[in-house]
Every structure is written in structure tokens, then in C-alpha cells.
Amino acid sequence: MVSERATRTTPFAAMDVLERANRMDDVVHLEVGEPDFDTPPAVTEAAVAALRAGETGYTSSKGKPELRAAISDYYDRRYGVDVAPERIVVTSGSSPALLLAFSTLVDPGDEVVLTDPHYACYPNFVRQTGGRISTVSLPADEGFRPQVSAFERAVDSETEALLLNSPANPTGAVLDGTTLEELVALADRADATVISDEVYHGLTYDGEDHTVLEYTDDAFVLDGFSKRFAMTGWRLGWLVAPPEYVGHVNRIAQNTLICAPNFVQSGGVAALESGDDFLADVRDTYRERRDFVVDAVEDWGMSLGYTPGGAYYLLVDVSHLPGDSFDAADFFLEDAGVAMTPGPDFGANAADSLRVSYANSEAQLREASDRIQRALERVELSAAD
């Protein structure tokens, strides 16, 4: 029989939309977070050189020492935080890092607090370890920014883990340093552990990124190379664990992941050592795209009501359109050739929305905007008739 765990795992709507869109001709893709930039040449060259040098065998389950040293140096350089390489476990993307954190922390029935909206896969990660989900509502009219007072009502002695994400998927909301520090203190009082998903760090447009490690060593941090370095298909990430958990994390990694690909890790070293200039240009480009899409949403006659501070997503309210957000996504895909993700995947507070990714070229964003406007005009004319 199929396990209950498997049957309770829900599909990832963004990937379902992508699969449908890929079967169609002439679709503008705004459904997935797939950077349209090329991986930095230095990264590719380093990986190719590693392949030619025969770096194709197993590495330590924790990862190559030189990559863990480069990640440690990154935290020092970027945040002024001392993270010993021994606390870092390299993974095949940030999703396995999150599974390692949950597998180490959560027993069946343990409470894990998520925000709502949240990244679509978070609840399924919790279910894989038998955890129990509680949510903190992030209202749209507050720009989906987490408020400490809302967390105070949700986090208590029953809470095992508190999962934070900044810059956030799907909202683009950014946690400021003061709020992050207060949430760490709240978790400490409840004897809960913070898990911080920082995979969109480096893509903050208003204010600065703050890692939770600025405020505590007793947190899990997952991060990776996919978003900031356009390395989605490379599958490379890492987990920083509190010192007392490192051995437990590594044992699970040894048994389930073995190690991240050897030569890919060499590419990761090159990315961290030479990627600052590349990232500055990428960030400026995304900021311009964000500003264009925010203005375009108003032209579509849709409600946004906030400006995302980071990542490359926003949630657009489509509750005024016929049907639900799945119907709206179907309409824009079939009638306009624009793929966007229905909001229910991201929580109850996103149910009436579509997630729009602006990780696409300005030309494609303009084309999508024109198509959406024409499709909406056809609907209005049809209704008038």
C-alpha cells in the first residue's frame, strides 16, 4: 500500500502549471522562480576544470573543506558573523537542507510554526517528519510583513520550530533586523528553534539582508546558489546547524544524501569568491523588473497594495475575476499565453491571488503585460455584449 505520508503530500502547483505551459506554444513563463541570467562564467569554468581534473568521486557528506571554508568566509564578509566551517553541511540544493533540519528537530506531533502565506512546499516538508503545522497570518494590507505580536499569539511551549523566510517566497516581503532579533528572543523564551530560509539573500532591494546568525548560534540556516547565482539546475546549497546538532545532521546526510556532486562544489567555491559584482548587476536588474511589474499590475486593474522588498515574486489579488484563482490561472494561460501560479498553494491568505515571478527578461515581462491587458479587455467587451 502507498504510505499515508505519500498520499498526504500535495502537488506543487507551480510545477503543474509549468508542465502544462511546456506543452503549449508561445507561452510567457511567470510561474516559476527560474532566473533568466546565465551562470557566471567563472563558476562554469571552475566546474569544468574540476571535471577535467577527475573530481568525480565522493566527498565528505559535509562537503568539500574548501567550499565550507568559502561559505564561512561569506558569512564573515557579508554579515560580520563567525560561522565555523564545522557547522556547515553542503547539500544538493536548499530543499534537502530543510529536510535535514526538520529530520533532526521534529518528532511526530511536534508543532512547527509557518507564516501564511508561505513557500508552497513547506507544509509537505513538515508532513514528511510527522510534524503538526500552525500558522501566523500575514495580511496583504500590511504588505505581508511579519509582525512580532502575531507570532507571540502562535509561539508557545508546544512549539518545536519556527520557520522564517526572508526575502520571502511568494510575497517578496523582507524582515528587518529588529523584527528578526525580536523573533529570535521570542523563540528562545518558548524554547523553540528558529529555522531560517535565506535562499533569496542578495536579492533585497529596499534595506539590507540580515541573517538570523547575527542574533543567535542556536538556529538552523539554509541557503544556496540557485537564486542569486542563476544555478537552479546545479543543485547546490548548504545548512548551518547549531553546534550540538551538527553530528546528528551529518549522520542523516550520510545515510540519505551521501554528498553533493564533487565538481559542482568547486563551482560553488568560484561563485562565492567572485560573485559580488555579478550579484550587484543582477539585483539592479531585478529591481527594475519589480518596478515595471508593480506598475503593470495597476494597469491591469488588479489590486497589489504593496511593493515587494526582495526575491522576485509578488502576489496579485484576482478575487474580482470570475471563479477562483485556479480559474484565473487557467484563463491567463489558455487565453493570453501567460503562465502564473494559483495562490492556494501558498496558504489561505494567498488563496485569492496569483503568484507572479519577474525572473524573466524585461521584453518578456512587457509581452506578458500586453497579453494580459488584451485578454482582460476581451472579457470586458464580452461582458458588455
Number of C-alpha atoms within 10 A of each C-alpha: 3 6 7 10 12 11 8 11 14 12 12 14 21 20 13 13 20 19 11 11 21 13 9 12 8 11 18 20 25 23 26 22 21 19 22 11 15 10 20 18 12 17 24 19 14 20 22 17 15 18 15 11 10 11 18 13 9 14 17 15 21 27 22 22 16 14 23 24 16 19 23 20 20 17 17 13 11 12 14 12 17 15 21 15 19 16 21 27 27 32 29 20 24 24 23 22 28 25 19 26 25 23 19 19 21 19 15 12 14 18 23 26 25 24 24 19 27 26 17 20 16 17 22 20 20 24 19 18 19 18 24 18 18 17 19 21 21 20 15 18 10 11 18 23 23 24 18 14 10 14 20 14 9 16 25 16 11 14 20 23 27 25 18 22 23 29 29 28 25 28 31 27 24 28 24 17 17 11 14 22 19 14 24 22 15 19 23 14 12 17 16 25 20 24 24 22 26 21 26 24 22 21 25 23 20 12 12 16 22 21 23 24 22 15 18 15 16 20 24 27 27 28 24 27 24 22 21 24 23 18 24 17 10 18 19 25 23 28 28 30 28 20 14 10 17 18 16 15 26 23 16 17 22 13 10 12 16 19 22 26 21 20 23 22 31 23 28 28 22 20 25 17 15 13 17 13 8 14 18 13 11 18 19 14 14 23 21 13 21 26 12 16 22 18 12 19 18 12 14 16 12 15 17 20 16 18 18 28 26 30 32 30 26 27 29 23 21 23 16 13 15 10 11 18 25 18 14 22 23 19 19 18 22 14 15 21 22 25 29 27 30 28 29 20 23 27 19 15 18 25 20 22 26 27 28 24 27 28 25 20 15 17 10 17 23 15 14 23 21 15 18 23 17 15 17 18 13 13 13 11 9 9 8 7 6
